[in-house]
Each structure stands twice: as C-alpha cells, then as structure tokens.
Amino acid sequence: MTHRSPDLSGTMADNKTQYQQIAEASALALMFPLTIGAGFLIGYGLDRLFGSWPWISFCGAGLGIVGAFINLFRTAAKADGGSAEVKSEDGNQ
C-alpha cells in the first residue's frame, strides 16, 4: 500500500495570486488618501508662504485627487493586461 501526498502545487500558485491581489488592493487603498493628503499639504505650505488660505490648499487637494484617479486607471489597465488602445471615429488608432 503506497501513500500518496496530495498535489498542492496548484493551490500554492492560487494562494500567491490571491496574495498579490490583496497586496495590490492594499496599495491602492493607501495610495488614494496619501496622494490627496500630499497635494493638500503642499498646498497648505504654499498657502502659509503666500498668505492665501485656503485657495492653494484646495487646488493641491484637487490635483491630488486627479493624481490618485490617474494612478487608479493605470493600475486597472495594467491588471487588465495592458493599456487599451483608443480608436478615433474613423477607425484609425
């Protein structure tokens, strides 16, 4: 009677992929508030320098939001298998 151990190679690969997905989601979850906060803090520093509170802070936070969404779309395109090519109305790329 021979004892066979179960084949766990597929399970280990699935776990690695699952851990990679969790790591990417965690990075995105941290990236959003950090990017927005960095934009706001840079704007806050410039507001204190120029005495224009709160206008540059709001602009910095807005740029942080734009940067966070750009990074989100880049990450989604990379996870989708590459960047999607946009076709013009006449069908040319």
C-alpha positions in Angstrom: 0.0 0.0 0.0 1.6 3.3 -1.1 0.7 6.6 0.4 0.3 9.5 -2.0 0.6 13.0 -0.8 -1.9 15.5 -2.4 -0.7 17.7 -5.2 -0.6 21.2 -3.7 1.3 22.9 -6.5 -1.9 24.4 -7.9 -3.1 25.6 -4.5 0.2 27.3 -3.8 0.1 29.2 -7.1 -3.5 30.2 -6.4 -2.5 31.5 -2.9 0.3 33.5 -4.4 -2.0 35.1 -6.9 -4.5 35.8 -4.2 -1.9 37.4 -2.0 -0.7 39.5 -4.9 -4.3 40.7 -5.5 -4.6 41.6 -1.8 -1.3 43.5 -1.9 -2.3 45.5 -5.0 -5.7 46.3 -3.4 -4.0 47.4 -0.2 -1.5 49.6 -2.1 -4.4 51.3 -3.9 -6.3 51.8 -0.6 -3.2 53.5 0.8 -2.4 55.4 -2.4 -5.7 57.3 -2.5 -5.6 59.2 0.8 -1.8 59.6 0.7 -1.9 61.3 -2.7 -4.7 63.6 -1.8 -3.1 64.4 1.6 0.3 65.1 -0.1 -1.4 67.5 -2.5 -3.2 69.2 0.3 -0.1 69.5 2.5 1.9 71.0 -0.4 -1.0 73.5 -1.0 -1.1 74.3 2.7 2.6 75.0 2.8 2.2 77.3 -0.2 -0.8 79.0 1.4 1.2 79.7 4.6 4.0 81.1 2.4 1.8 83.4 0.4 -1.0 84.0 2.9 -3.7 82.9 0.6 -5.6 80.4 2.8 -7.5 78.2 1.7 -7.2 78.5 -2.1 -3.9 76.8 -2.9 -4.7 74.0 -0.4 -8.0 73.3 -2.3 -6.1 73.3 -5.6 -3.5 71.0 -4.2 -6.1 68.6 -2.9 -7.8 68.7 -6.3 -4.6 67.9 -8.0 -4.1 65.0 -5.5 -7.5 63.7 -6.4 -6.7 63.8 -10.1 -3.3 62.1 -9.5 -5.0 59.4 -7.4 -7.5 58.6 -10.2 -4.8 58.6 -12.8 -2.8 56.0 -10.8 -6.0 54.0 -10.3 -6.7 53.9 -14.0 -3.1 53.0 -14.8 -3.2 50.1 -12.3 -6.5 48.9 -13.7 -5.2 49.0 -17.2 -2.1 47.0 -16.1 -4.3 44.4 -14.3 -6.4 44.2 -17.4 -3.4 43.0 -19.5 -2.1 46.2 -20.8 -3.2 49.6 -22.0 -6.3 49.7 -24.1 -5.8 51.4 -27.5 -8.3 54.2 -28.2 -9.6 54.3 -31.8 -10.7 57.5 -33.4 -14.1 58.0 -35.1 -12.7 57.0 -38.5 -11.4 53.7 -37.1 -7.7 54.6 -37.1 -5.6 54.1 -34.0 
